[in-house]
Amino acid sequence: MRCLKMLALASAAVTALGAVARAETPTTWSYAAKTGVGASYEAYVDGAYKDGGPTGAVSKVWFSIADGTLTETMYGLIHEAQIKQLRVAVKTASGLAVEGADTTARTEYLHLDAAGRPLSPAYKVTTTDKQGRFEIEKRIFTDPDQNALFVRVTVRALKGPVTPFLVLEPHMANTGGGDAGAASASALRAYEGKAFMSLKGARSFVKAVATPLGSDALSAVKAATLTGGASAKGAIVLTAELPRQATGEATYDFAVGFGGDAVAADQAASATLSTGYDEVLARYNGEGDRVGWEDYLASLTELPRLRKASEDGGKLVQASALMLKVQEDRTYAGALIASLSNPWGDTVDASKPSTGYKAVWPRDFYQCAMALAALGDRETPLAAFHYLPQVQVKVDTKGNTGVGGWFLQKTWVDGTTEWVGVQLDQTAMPIMLGWKLWKLGWLPEADLKAYYGKMIKPAADFLVDGGKVGIGWNHETITPPFTQQERWEEQGGHSPSTTAATIAGLIVAGDIAELAGDAAGAARYRATADAYSAKVEARMVTTKGPFGDGTYYVRLNPSEDPNDHAPIGAANGQIAPPKDQVVDGGFLELVRYGVRRADDAAIVGSLPELDDTSRADLYRVRYDFKFPGVKGEFPGWRRYDVDGYGEDAQTGANYGVGGKMSPGQRGRVWPIFTGERGHYELALASLNGKPSAAAIRKIRDRYVRAMELFANEGLLIPEQVWDGIGPNPHGYARGEGTDSATPLAWSHAEYVKLLRSVSDGQVWDRYDPVAARYAKSGL
């Protein structure tokens, strides 16, 4: 998704102590292939998050699970990590074992309906020693009435006595250093700046120590007895010894409280423990007259029929609804992030603050808001629309010396600028979202008129006029529809996917302008869209390419001539190939939004080049997958050929280790594109009216089912899945998510939208005024 800039670090002040500690002890984030993420459901109060509503006090804690362990846990804003990892280490008669390296893991949902579908993002995580000596079960969820996380740990001794230890690695204030920690029999505590944490148990620890991280987080438990001091500073580890078990099982309840000071963190943990496991979980779930996740799912008016359109009985779509809502900030209502993960986090430097994917990209944001609308969630998409001015460039945007109207590439949820590239689709999509909510009858005309002047008109004007931008490093002049960056954020040029959104955005902006009484603006936007549409093929379809019959859409054209064989820029360590040697599925977005018919000659003629599996791997986009026990093959696609945003296919190393690009890096298959292709096939089947039942069945069996098979055991859909090319140090099965990022909100959004489209018999993202103008006839 993100290119080399994924390794960029958000600017933030650090303490002198932290700076010294980080220089001495490098730290990283955690494994990004999550099998669970969670947070409490919080109801809006007048479209905002406020204490005192139906769900009481607002909890601002998020957690993630990977490799059987609790990983990045956030408190405050959704990107503000406070914990890297909490593991259980176990001393046995034959040596020390630790969750992750020495265990296998299974993640399950705690709260299911009668059909086995998840009713909340509460998890049971079971880790089993590879030598069969012990088993550990953890039950993990947040307290919806406190800034606290509940963790119930059950240790089972299977072959002789065991002594368990909690091993907690804080990353307070979103960094891996600069922490101050203290350990006692009553609590493990850490803080940095105004972020405080307290881990307490329902009973005292046998012993607890705080130690510097050093080179080994497990050093304190490797000695004959637990060693270390009562406090430590810098990059630290907090370790607590639990009672020795001769046999059988023992259960322990823990709460991790957070707050703006030590007292608040302690109080949050104590209050959660006092409420107790059963009641905290019941509140989280929304059981009985409590308001929680069950109530949110019940509010999704379209969920029942989307479950019927699925191939797995509705398990993944119900999980997707939870995932999309979990990944919203609880201070800035409607702020939808890309993923609760730091891609390839286990080799990404954590010495300075980093949001990873825990940030707002208006493109991913649009996908998520549209998916939530497809589920029948009327509140979150509206909150999302109302949030958007937070991330739009204005005259008074801090540091801006250029034109406004465009939407920032990537921001923190509070609007803090992080990346400043101009991507025209990210400026068009907020307009498209507003139009969709208006036509659904959810966004009142009076509100839309008000937003026309303050947000939509400036955005539409930028799509027409562009201009010289001036923020951060970016002082370039933008001349639409040439985009400074296309949807993969790497290079500039004429992009089919970006142009599709730009045209659609301008056409629906014309409708909104008319509503607001701006007839001149409406005419200008439509005329500009017409001009852009008229040159789509001339700018982006090569007739002299080296693949297939030589005529197909190119991924990106940095000039006006798609036949000049000029190279596009190198990215992610890969070569800089001629533009006519790089193809992707972005041209299918022209059909999705209604800019071209599904049977358009250039569209149909580009499919063989996209689907060709005979080309050398560097230039191959499509890969087909088989899954154990499942009949048939299922298609998947890379972002484009010559893509370097992925693991190294020569060494097996993670992407961008040490911030350095390598020529062996190779982008893998993304489940998103299976959904995009399913949408295209539906559009094709809909050309002459409602698609037949047989056509719908074929799409469900092939594309819906494929996306379900790409999901992991926690029903989370990855950004990228392993396609079998190159060394495989993690031992991934083909079709299994890699360490890039799981869950990707966009992946879940595309799956939900595909189910809505299949259920409706027409593409959910299709814009009628666009299709009426450029892709006449058909649904």
PyMOL commands that set and color helices and strands:
alter all, ss='L'
color gray80, all
select helices_A, chain A and resi 4-7+16-24+172-174+219-222+262-275+277-285+293-298+303-309+315-326+345-347+362-375+379-391+424-439+445-465+496-515+519-534+536-540+579-581+588-592+601-611+617-619+657-659+671-685+693-710+745-760+768-774
alter helices_A, ss='H'
color red, helices_A
select strands_A, chain A and resi 36-39+61-66+69-75+81-92+95-98+103-109+123-129+134-143+148-157+162-170+179-183+188-192+195-201+207-212+231-234+236-241+248-259+410-411+417-419+467-468+477-478+541-542+552-553+622-625+634-638+669-670
alter strands_A, ss='S'
color yellow, strands_A
deselect
rebuild
show_as cartoon
